[in-house]
Amino acid sequence: MSIWDNTEMLIRLEELRDSRRRAGHRLSFDCFNLKSKERGRVYCSKGKRLCQAKDGSLSLLLVLKGITPKVCKNCKDFERIG
């Protein structure tokens, strides 16, 4: 079963993100510069390396969980969606 078919899991992930926002955390999920890549990966359109992966991309699942890489936490290019 895919995560996209599991409504309960998607609701839990959204609750995790909401909880982190309420705690004052900046989420990569909320940044306009975060772009989708193939095979469940995301990257920064400003060229920032999000992790140690060869291409610097990050797992979409981590972003959905509200995990924010160090490079995003104080990024001057952060652009909040909405």
C-alpha positions in Angstrom: 0.0 0.0 0.0 1.3 3.4 -1.0 1.4 6.3 1.6 -0.9 8.2 -0.8 -3.6 5.5 -0.3 -3.4 5.7 3.5 -5.6 8.5 4.7 -4.9 7.9 8.3 -1.1 8.2 7.7 -1.5 11.4 5.7 -3.6 12.9 8.5 -0.9 12.0 11.0 1.8 13.5 8.9 -0.2 16.8 8.6 -0.7 16.8 12.4 3.1 16.4 12.8 3.7 19.4 10.5 1.1 21.5 12.3 2.6 20.6 15.7 6.1 21.7 14.5 4.7 25.0 13.1 2.9 25.8 16.4 6.3 25.2 18.2 7.8 27.9 15.9 9.7 25.7 13.6 10.4 26.7 10.0 9.4 23.8 7.7 10.9 23.0 4.3 7.4 21.8 3.4 6.3 25.5 3.5 9.1 26.9 1.3 8.2 27.9 -2.2 11.8 26.9 -3.3 11.3 23.3 -2.5 10.6 21.4 -5.8 9.6 17.8 -6.5 12.0 15.4 -8.1 11.6 11.9 -9.4 11.3 8.8 -7.1 10.0 10.6 -4.0 12.8 13.2 -3.7 12.8 17.0 -3.4 15.4 19.6 -4.0 16.0 23.3 -3.5 15.5 25.5 -6.6 18.0 27.9 -5.2 20.7 25.2 -5.3 21.1 24.5 -1.6 22.1 20.9 -0.7 19.4 19.5 1.5 21.4 16.4 2.6 24.5 14.4 1.9 23.0 12.5 -1.0 25.0 12.7 -4.2 22.6 15.2 -5.8 21.7 17.0 -2.5 18.1 16.0 -2.7 16.0 14.9 0.3 13.3 12.3 0.8 9.8 13.6 0.3 8.7 11.5 3.3 11.0 13.4 5.6 9.6 16.7 4.4 6.0 15.4 4.9 7.0 14.5 8.5 8.0 18.1 9.1 11.7 17.4 9.2 13.8 20.4 8.1 17.4 20.2 7.1 19.9 22.5 8.9 20.5 24.4 5.7 16.8 25.5 5.6 16.5 26.6 9.2 18.2 29.9 8.7 18.1 30.2 4.9 17.9 33.8 3.6 16.1 32.5 0.5 13.2 30.9 2.4 10.0 32.0 0.8 6.8 30.9 2.7 4.0 29.6 0.6 0.7 31.3 1.2 
